[in-house]
Amino acid sequence: MNIVIIGAYGGIGKELSYALHKNHNLFLGAKDTSKIDNLVFDITQDGLYEENTHSINGAHVDASNFDSMKTFFEKANGNLNSIDCVINCVGSLLLKPAHLTSEVDLDNVFKTNVYSCFSSIKHSFKYLRKNGGSIVFFSSAASKVGLKNHEAISSAKGAISSLVLAAASTYANYNIRVNAIAPGLVSTPLTQKIVANETSLEYSKNLHGLKRIGNPENFIPIVEALIDNKSDWITGQTISVDGGLSNVK
């Protein structure tokens, strides 16, 4: 399978890149080209890669910019010759109450999260329309449960889940499946301010039914399942992988 991963050097994106390269061809994207180059190098130096005949490459992309995404998908298709799956791991975390959130703050949150997903559909469609495929986004459990100071990020992640529903309907005739995963708090570089603070970490753990936060590795099984051809009857879903944050008390 030929897979495009956007936001590949983030916490979840990196773990998915390592896991998926074992059985698939990958084209990775992120803003910082040097980090993508380093990730590709690290993966190709992995001992398991020596027995791997699958390709892995990458390129710069600003996922919040439509023109950049258009160019990136052209490069991805040129490198892979075809695209079967798109996984968008791009995200942000802004924790501010609405009265302290500026218009610039809100624009940045929606461009990073919603625009990147919308653009992923818009610019991958021409490459997926012939043979169908799978698109996977990341929403958030915060869009399903009220959490303090999450107004901006919760509304953006909720928009992603709504986008998934509409796009799944629009593109079903092309056999393109669109789904999302809704994490709880996961230990990644993006969340280190919370994780590194003992008080915040304990508070966050107690919000989850399992009383612990997640790790990037927790998302490998669900992503592999969603993109598997045997899962071709799953579309329009936002699946919670959140330690019980959204529904267990």
Rosetta silent file (secondary structure, phi, psi, omega in degrees, C-alpha in Angstrom):
SEQUENCE: MNIVIIGAYGGIGKELSYALHKNHNLFLGAKDTSKIDNLVFDITQDGLYEENTHSINGAHVDASNFDSMKTFFEKANGNLNSIDCVINCVGSLLLKPAHLTSEVDLDNVFKTNVYSCFSSIKHSFKYLRKNGGSIVFFSSAASKVGLKNHEAISSAKGAISSLVLAAASTYANYNIRVNAIAPGLVSTPLTQKIVANETSLEYSKNLHGLKRIGNPENFIPIVEALIDNKSDWITGQTISVDGGLSNVK
SCORE:     score description
SCORE:     0.000 S_00000001
   1 L     0.000  141.951  178.281    0.000    0.000    0.000 S_00000001
   2 E  -100.961  115.964 -170.567    1.194    3.539   -0.781 S_00000001
   3 E  -120.384  134.448  173.308    0.619    5.798    2.228 S_00000001
   4 E  -104.752  126.981  177.167    1.027    9.545    2.702 S_00000001
   5 E  -118.616  120.695  178.896    1.572   10.722    6.283 S_00000001
   6 E  -104.202  138.672 -172.430    1.323   14.451    7.021 S_00000001
   7 L    76.442   39.552 -168.103    2.737   15.707   10.295 S_00000001
   8 L   -74.953  -18.525 -178.838    5.084   12.745   10.265 S_00000001
   9 L  -100.055    6.090  171.503    7.629   13.938   12.824 S_00000001
  10 L   -72.033  174.463 -175.542    5.082   14.647   15.559 S_00000001
  11 H   -56.149  -52.303 -179.385    4.688   12.164   18.406 S_00000001
  12 H   -74.650  -41.744 -179.381    1.976   10.025   16.807 S_00000001
  13 H   -58.635  -40.040 -179.197    3.123   10.616   13.239 S_00000001
  14 H   -66.354  -44.423  179.618    6.629    9.391   13.997 S_00000001
  15 H   -62.981  -40.315  178.550    5.414    6.178   15.650 S_00000001
  16 H   -65.316  -37.949  179.799    3.091    5.498   12.725 S_00000001
  17 H   -61.921  -45.957  178.758    5.927    6.092   10.267 S_00000001
  18 H   -62.470  -43.056 -175.695    8.138    3.522   11.994 S_00000001
  19 H   -72.081  -43.516 -172.450    5.315    0.989   12.252 S_00000001
  20 H   -78.268  -22.793 -177.601    3.799    1.352    8.786 S_00000001
  21 L   -66.749  -18.034 -176.687    7.054    1.360    6.804 S_00000001
  22 L   -67.121  -27.738 -176.205    7.485   -2.337    7.566 S_00000001
  23 L  -127.268    1.554 -173.803    4.663   -3.286    5.212 S_00000001
  24 L  -141.325  159.380  170.293    3.971   -0.203    3.114 S_00000001
  25 E   -84.776  134.797 -175.702    5.555    2.469    0.924 S_00000001
  26 E  -121.971  145.137  167.538    5.554    5.842    2.678 S_00000001
  27 E  -128.972  117.149 -170.722    5.761    9.479    1.656 S_00000001
  28 E  -103.436  146.141  179.163    6.153   11.745    4.677 S_00000001
  29 E  -136.495  144.748  174.839    5.379   15.427    5.004 S_00000001
  30 E  -167.223  168.465 -178.769    6.028   18.180    7.542 S_00000001
  31 L   -66.558  -41.726 -175.117    7.016   21.849    7.680 S_00000001
  32 L   -91.780  104.420 -176.999   10.635   21.218    8.654 S_00000001
  33 H   -61.593  -35.725 -178.490   12.337   19.376    5.800 S_00000001
  34 H   -63.926  -35.976  178.772   15.420   18.608    7.897 S_00000001
  35 H   -69.924  -35.980  175.981   13.301   16.732   10.430 S_00000001
  36 H   -66.000  -44.343  178.533   11.683   14.705    7.667 S_00000001
  37 H   -59.200  -42.651 -179.897   15.115   13.926    6.218 S_00000001
  38 H   -65.810  -38.971  179.574   16.327   12.844    9.655 S_00000001
  39 H   -65.519  -45.301  177.776   13.264   10.671   10.204 S_00000001
  40 H   -59.748  -42.975  179.333   13.677    8.962    6.840 S_00000001
  41 H   -62.440  -46.229 -178.534   17.361    8.408    7.627 S_00000001
  42 H   -61.658  -41.711 -179.340   16.607    6.995   11.085 S_00000001
  43 H   -67.117  -39.654 -179.255   13.992    4.611    9.726 S_00000001
  44 H   -72.555  -19.010  176.016   16.256    3.398    6.940 S_00000001
  45 H   -86.868  -11.079  178.463   18.999    2.774    9.492 S_00000001
  46 L   -59.507  138.208 -178.595   16.632    0.661   11.580 S_00000001
  47 H   -56.172  -32.807 -179.268   17.786   -2.976   11.612 S_00000001
  48 H   -69.379  -23.699 -175.721   14.384   -4.108   10.356 S_00000001
  49 H   -69.937  -24.631 -177.349   14.715   -1.936    7.280 S_00000001
  50 H   -59.358  -28.282  179.853   17.550   -4.011    5.876 S_00000001
  51 H   -99.255    8.880 -173.065   15.058   -6.728    4.973 S_00000001
  52 L  -101.656  128.981  178.940   12.448   -4.226    3.787 S_00000001
  53 L  -100.011    4.716 -178.983   11.847   -3.605    0.088 S_00000001
  54 L   -84.289  147.468 -176.147    9.328   -0.817    0.683 S_00000001
  55 L   -89.213  155.604  174.061   10.241    2.769   -0.159 S_00000001
  56 E  -148.015  125.369  179.179   10.209    5.767    2.167 S_00000001
  57 E  -146.718 -179.693 -179.555   10.693    9.409    1.168 S_00000001
  58 E  -167.054  175.682 -178.847    9.312   12.796    2.111 S_00000001
  59 E  -160.455  164.611  176.683    9.010   16.499    1.387 S_00000001
  60 E   -67.071  143.852  169.249    8.165   19.850    2.899 S_00000001
  61 L  -156.847  136.221  169.045    4.522   20.794    3.359 S_00000001
  62 L   -99.367  101.138 -171.106    2.659   23.535    5.182 S_00000001
  63 L   -66.231  -16.364  179.643   -0.550   21.648    5.873 S_00000001
  64 L   -86.821   -3.922 -176.114   -2.468   24.846    6.631 S_00000001
  65 L  -113.239  120.736 -175.101   -1.770   26.220    3.140 S_00000001
  66 H   -61.207  -42.579 -178.972   -3.809   24.898    0.211 S_00000001
  67 H   -64.438  -40.666  178.262   -1.149   25.632   -2.432 S_00000001
  68 H   -63.682  -39.143  178.757    1.539   23.897   -0.385 S_00000001
  69 H   -67.623  -38.490  178.194   -0.686   20.861    0.044 S_00000001
  70 H   -60.140  -47.299  179.307   -1.428   20.737   -3.676 S_00000001
  71 H   -63.923  -40.947 -178.964    2.295   20.714   -4.481 S_00000001
  72 H   -62.208  -44.742 -179.616    2.994   18.150   -1.776 S_00000001
  73 H   -68.000  -31.466  174.298    0.428   15.672   -3.090 S_00000001
  74 H   -62.639  -42.817  177.793    1.802   16.091   -6.601 S_00000001
  75 H   -65.950  -41.858 -179.108    5.239   15.145   -5.251 S_00000001
  76 H   -62.001  -45.793 -179.701    3.816   12.262   -3.243 S_00000001
  77 H   -67.102  -37.095  177.798    2.011   10.801   -6.228 S_00000001
  78 H   -64.407  -35.444 -179.526    5.057   11.287   -8.417 S_00000001
  79 H   -77.018  -42.594 -174.926    7.205    9.425   -5.925 S_00000001
  80 H   -89.892  -17.955 -175.861    4.787    6.613   -5.106 S_00000001
  81 L    77.768  -21.401  174.053    3.154    6.408   -8.576 S_00000001
  82 L  -164.039  162.466  179.531   -0.225    6.133   -6.832 S_00000001
  83 L  -126.177  128.614  178.925   -1.773    6.915   -3.437 S_00000001
  84 L  -106.870  -24.994 -171.679   -3.907    4.475   -1.462 S_00000001
  85 E  -151.695  141.091  176.004   -4.076    6.113    1.935 S_00000001
  86 E  -125.780  127.115  177.174   -3.700    9.547    3.545 S_00000001
  87 E  -121.875  117.707 -179.752   -3.090    9.984    7.279 S_00000001
  88 E  -103.978  109.048 -179.746   -3.100   13.537    8.630 S_00000001
  89 L  -101.704    6.599 -178.056   -1.439   13.751   12.060 S_00000001
  90 L   -66.966  138.015  178.292   -1.094   17.544   12.072 S_00000001
  91 L  -165.268  174.937  177.743   -2.506   19.192   15.166 S_00000001
  92 L  -147.582  171.045  179.874   -2.108   21.869   17.808 S_00000001
  93 L  -142.322  106.288  176.314   -3.043   22.455   21.428 S_00000001
  94 L  -116.792  116.900  179.979   -4.292   25.843   22.637 S_00000001
  95 L  -111.382   93.179  178.848   -5.635   25.951   26.179 S_00000001
  96 L  -145.569  144.409  171.651   -7.282   29.340   26.733 S_00000001
  97 L   -69.393  158.583 -175.145  -10.778   30.408   27.718 S_00000001
  98 H   -57.425  -37.424 -175.341  -12.727   32.088   24.940 S_00000001
  99 H   -71.874  -12.918  176.506  -12.436   35.581   26.461 S_00000001
 100 H  -106.520    0.064 -178.404   -8.627   35.375   26.317 S_00000001
 101 L   -90.787  123.463 -179.675   -8.429   33.832   22.844 S_00000001
 102 L   -83.024  167.147  176.568   -7.550   36.282   20.077 S_00000001
 103 H   -63.714  -36.087  177.648   -8.775   36.135   16.495 S_00000001
 104 H   -65.284  -43.090  176.147   -5.222   35.244   15.454 S_00000001
 105 H   -55.040  -49.072 -176.288   -5.186   32.401   17.986 S_00000001
 106 H   -65.691  -41.492  177.232   -8.447   31.037   16.613 S_00000001
 107 H   -58.410  -45.299 -178.550   -7.318   31.372   13.008 S_00000001
 108 H   -63.356  -41.235  179.954   -4.148   29.433   13.765 S_00000001
 109 H   -63.502  -45.002 -177.804   -6.035   26.639   15.536 S_00000001
 110 H   -72.967  -35.943  178.132   -8.502   26.202   12.687 S_00000001
 111 H   -66.494  -42.424 -179.127   -5.880   26.467    9.947 S_00000001
 112 H   -66.536  -42.588 -173.586   -3.657   23.892   11.617 S_00000001
 113 H   -94.290  -59.162 -173.515   -6.423   21.432   12.383 S_00000001
 114 H   -77.098  -48.207 -178.327   -9.453   21.978   10.138 S_00000001
 115 H   -60.393  -39.086 -178.073   -7.844   23.501    7.064 S_00000001
 116 H   -65.052  -37.223  178.108   -5.193   20.779    6.942 S_00000001
 117 H   -71.995  -44.280  178.490   -7.846   18.058    6.966 S_00000001
 118 H   -58.944  -44.627 -178.850  -10.057   19.842    4.442 S_00000001
 119 H   -67.790  -32.005  177.155   -7.055   20.359    2.187 S_00000001
 120 H   -60.152  -42.857  177.804   -6.026   16.713    2.574 S_00000001
 121 H   -67.873  -49.458 -175.636   -9.346   15.682    1.044 S_00000001
 122 H   -54.948  -45.235 -171.771   -9.336   18.407   -1.578 S_00000001
 123 H   -97.085   -9.911  174.780   -5.887   17.641   -2.961 S_00000001
 124 H   -93.113  -16.944 -173.845   -5.759   13.861   -2.539 S_00000001
 125 H   -55.217  -44.424 -176.503   -9.089   13.227   -4.277 S_00000001
 126 H   -62.584  -23.361 -179.272   -7.669   13.270   -7.815 S_00000001
 127 H   -94.649  -19.478 -179.674   -5.227   10.517   -6.823 S_00000001
 128 H   -98.056  -19.140 -168.925   -7.704    8.392   -4.870 S_00000001
 129 L   -63.334  -30.302 -175.711  -10.748    8.673   -7.136 S_00000001
 130 L   -72.718  -48.970 -173.601   -9.783    5.918   -9.581 S_00000001
 131 L  -111.037   -1.025 -176.788   -9.133    3.045   -7.175 S_00000001
 132 L    78.566 -177.183 -179.574  -10.555    4.358   -3.909 S_00000001
 133 E   164.167 -165.800 -174.145   -8.675    4.456   -0.643 S_00000001
 134 E  -132.063  138.467  175.380   -8.669    5.521    2.964 S_00000001
 135 E  -123.274  131.841 -179.174   -8.265    8.882    4.720 S_00000001
 136 E  -126.600  127.543  176.975   -7.615    9.081    8.459 S_00000001
 137 E  -115.735  171.309  174.544   -7.721   12.245   10.582 S_00000001
 138 E  -118.914  114.038  173.296   -7.230   12.995   14.260 S_00000001
 139 L   -91.887 -139.742  178.008  -10.080   14.629   16.126 S_00000001
 140 L  -164.557  145.688  173.334  -10.089   14.715   19.955 S_00000001
 141 H   -62.120  -22.107  178.984  -12.019   13.400   22.923 S_00000001
 142 H   -64.773  -17.811  177.698  -12.142   17.064   23.962 S_00000001
 143 H   -82.542   -8.505 -177.142  -14.779   17.600   21.270 S_00000001
 144 L  -109.361  -13.561 -176.989  -17.072   15.103   23.030 S_00000001
 145 L  -138.664  141.558 -178.035  -16.753   16.182   26.656 S_00000001
 146 L   -72.899  118.262  177.746  -16.638   19.638   28.213 S_00000001
 147 L  -124.159  136.781 -178.406  -13.122   20.514   29.367 S_00000001
 148 L   -59.787  140.488  174.608  -12.095   23.865   30.790 S_00000001
 149 L    66.004   19.167 -178.912  -10.138   26.221   28.529 S_00000001
 150 L  -106.905   17.419 -172.976  -10.626   23.988   25.490 S_00000001
 151 H   -55.138  -47.960 -176.009  -13.027   26.236   23.551 S_00000001
 152 H   -70.007  -51.724 -175.778  -10.796   26.778   20.507 S_00000001
 153 H   -70.178  -34.922  178.469   -9.318   23.305   20.160 S_00000001
 154 H   -65.109  -41.783 -179.771  -12.589   21.538   21.013 S_00000001
 155 H   -68.109  -37.070  178.712  -14.493   23.458   18.346 S_00000001
 156 H   -67.631  -44.381 -179.578  -11.776   22.775   15.765 S_00000001
 157 H   -68.854  -34.131  174.366  -11.616   19.058   16.553 S_00000001
 158 H   -63.544  -36.158  177.251  -15.413   18.877   16.530 S_00000001
 159 H   -64.024  -35.423  177.801  -15.318   20.417   13.062 S_00000001
 160 H   -63.601  -43.401  178.642  -12.985   17.618   11.940 S_00000001
 161 H   -63.526  -37.046  177.114  -15.484   14.985   13.081 S_00000001
 162 H   -68.844  -38.982  176.288  -18.247   16.810   11.199 S_00000001
 163 H   -60.009  -41.653  179.128  -16.034   17.035    8.123 S_00000001
 164 H   -58.437  -44.596 -179.698  -15.475   13.276    8.308 S_00000001
 165 H   -61.116  -49.034 -177.471  -19.225   12.629    8.240 S_00000001
 166 H   -67.123  -44.501 -177.737  -19.878   14.858    5.228 S_00000001
 167 H   -66.986  -35.786  177.643  -16.813   13.721    3.273 S_00000001
 168 H   -60.323  -37.806  177.937  -17.580   10.048    3.909 S_00000001
 169 H   -71.887  -45.666 -177.532  -20.952   10.602    2.271 S_00000001
 170 H   -59.969  -42.291 -170.366  -19.614   12.708   -0.596 S_00000001
 171 L  -103.749    7.754  179.076  -16.849   10.311   -1.600 S_00000001
 172 H   -60.819  -35.517 -179.489  -18.474    6.962   -0.861 S_00000001
 173 H   -65.105  -18.914  177.411  -19.318    6.549   -4.552 S_00000001
 174 H   -97.014    6.694 -177.710  -15.586    6.637   -5.264 S_00000001
 175 L    60.148   33.907  174.291  -14.910    3.984   -2.605 S_00000001
 176 E  -101.334  119.622 -179.292  -12.955    6.536   -0.580 S_00000001
 177 E   -97.085  137.134 -178.681  -13.384    5.947    3.149 S_00000001
 178 E  -127.269  121.462 -179.472  -12.959    8.830    5.602 S_00000001
 179 E  -138.953  166.150  176.867  -12.574    8.260    9.338 S_00000001
 180 E  -136.552  157.380  174.536  -11.092    9.953   12.391 S_00000001
 181 E  -116.320  136.133 -178.711   -9.544    8.916   15.679 S_00000001
 182 E  -113.512   98.876 -179.628  -10.297   10.904   18.836 S_00000001
 183 E   -79.306  160.378  163.755   -7.465   10.669   21.387 S_00000001
 184 L   -88.977 -149.490  177.425   -7.451   11.679   25.001 S_00000001
 185 L   -76.315  126.918 -178.403   -4.281   13.213   26.441 S_00000001
 186 E  -121.726  139.264  178.931   -1.235   11.586   24.848 S_00000001
 187 L   -76.242  102.640  178.630    2.380   12.068   25.870 S_00000001
 188 L  -139.044  170.764  175.124    3.938   13.799   22.842 S_00000001
 189 H   -55.890  -30.667 -179.009    6.195   16.825   22.302 S_00000001
 190 H   -66.987  -29.037 -174.596    2.992   18.861   21.849 S_00000001
 191 H  -107.225   14.141 -173.299    1.741   18.070   25.361 S_00000001
 192 H   -63.417  -29.809  177.832    5.015   18.250   27.283 S_00000001
 193 H   -62.454  -35.343  177.877    4.010   21.368   29.241 S_00000001
 194 H   -77.610  -47.909 -175.273    1.137   19.382   30.736 S_00000001
 195 H   -65.086  -34.323 -176.933    2.983   16.099   31.137 S_00000001
 196 L   -78.067  -13.557  179.197    6.039   17.734   32.733 S_00000001
 197 L   -96.349  115.204 -172.573    3.934   19.445   35.397 S_00000001
 198 H   -58.900  -41.082 -179.627    3.196   16.944   38.161 S_00000001
 199 H   -65.835  -46.239  179.404   -0.007   18.655   39.274 S_00000001
 200 H   -64.910  -38.237 -178.890   -1.373   18.965   35.729 S_00000001
 201 H   -65.597  -45.917 -179.904   -0.373   15.408   34.906 S_00000001
 202 H   -64.353  -39.995  176.662   -2.138   13.916   37.935 S_00000001
 203 H   -60.997  -44.479 -178.483   -5.241   15.978   37.236 S_00000001
 204 H   -66.230  -41.108  177.839   -5.222   14.821   33.620 S_00000001
 205 H   -57.677  -41.908 -176.373   -4.730   11.171   34.569 S_00000001
 206 H   -71.514  -14.400  175.213   -7.779   11.316   36.813 S_00000001
 207 H   -76.388  -20.237 -177.739   -9.936   12.577   33.959 S_00000001
 208 L   -94.878  137.826 -179.344   -9.371    9.271   32.149 S_00000001
 209 L   -56.974  -34.737 -179.868  -11.228    6.152   33.188 S_00000001
 210 L   -84.019   -2.043  176.531   -8.005    4.127   33.099 S_00000001
 211 L    60.280   33.042  173.512   -6.258    6.765   35.268 S_00000001
 212 L  -154.726  156.210  178.114   -3.365    7.135   32.882 S_00000001
 213 L   -91.243  170.174 -175.314   -2.579    9.110   29.760 S_00000001
 214 E   -91.230  169.769  173.985   -1.823    7.590   26.379 S_00000001
 215 L  -123.601  153.709  179.782    1.332    6.974   24.366 S_00000001
 216 H   -53.298  -32.538 -179.036    1.794    7.318   20.588 S_00000001
 217 H   -62.673  -23.353 -179.057    2.131    3.540   20.301 S_00000001
 218 H   -63.062  -16.119 -173.965   -1.510    3.172   21.383 S_00000001
 219 H   -99.400   -7.153  179.853   -2.640    4.384   17.952 S_00000001
 220 H   -62.456  -48.378 -177.317   -0.743    1.926   15.789 S_00000001
 221 H   -62.166  -41.384 -176.212   -3.337   -0.904   16.033 S_00000001
 222 H   -71.954  -36.591  177.147   -6.375    1.272   15.259 S_00000001
 223 H   -66.533  -45.306  178.680   -4.694    3.027   12.329 S_00000001
 224 H   -59.869  -37.188  179.352   -3.518   -0.282   10.873 S_00000001
 225 H   -69.057  -43.375 -176.875   -7.047   -1.628   11.236 S_00000001
 226 H   -65.810  -34.852 -177.483   -8.721    1.389    9.631 S_00000001
 227 H   -88.386   -9.302  179.804   -6.504    1.396    6.551 S_00000001
 228 L   -63.983  139.004  179.543   -6.650   -2.376    6.073 S_00000001
 229 H   -60.913  -24.025  178.160   -8.564   -3.440    2.968 S_00000001
 230 H   -73.800  -10.415  177.597  -10.573   -5.801    5.154 S_00000001
 231 H   -97.734   26.309 -172.324  -11.989   -2.719    6.910 S_00000001
 232 L   -75.434   10.756  175.136  -13.578   -1.474    3.695 S_00000001
 233 L  -113.178   14.618  179.813  -17.020   -1.258    5.333 S_00000001
 234 L  -112.570  117.078  176.164  -15.950    1.373    7.884 S_00000001
 235 L  -155.779  155.086  178.108  -16.446    5.027    6.976 S_00000001
 236 L    74.864   17.916 -174.954  -17.737    8.241    8.521 S_00000001
 237 L  -105.466  144.083  164.849  -16.611    7.219   12.003 S_00000001
 238 E  -113.318  110.972 -172.322  -14.804    9.076   14.775 S_00000001
 239 E  -101.677  123.495 -178.700  -13.368    6.344   16.959 S_00000001
 240 E   -78.109  126.178  170.992  -12.352    7.181   20.521 S_00000001
 241 E  -128.644   81.969 -162.071   -8.945    5.972   21.679 S_00000001
 242 L  -139.696   16.374  179.030   -8.894    7.995   24.867 S_00000001
 243 L    62.415   17.932  179.289   -8.428    5.862   27.969 S_00000001
 244 L    90.776    5.545 -176.962  -12.085    6.370   28.768 S_00000001
 245 L   -55.358  -41.770 -172.760  -11.903   10.195   28.892 S_00000001
 246 L   -83.708  -16.418 -173.403  -15.056   10.733   26.845 S_00000001
 247 L  -148.184    2.818 -179.426  -17.325    8.109   28.384 S_00000001
 248 L  -121.967  124.751 -179.452  -15.905    6.396   31.490 S_00000001
 249 L  -123.295    0.000    0.000  -16.062    7.999   34.923 S_00000001
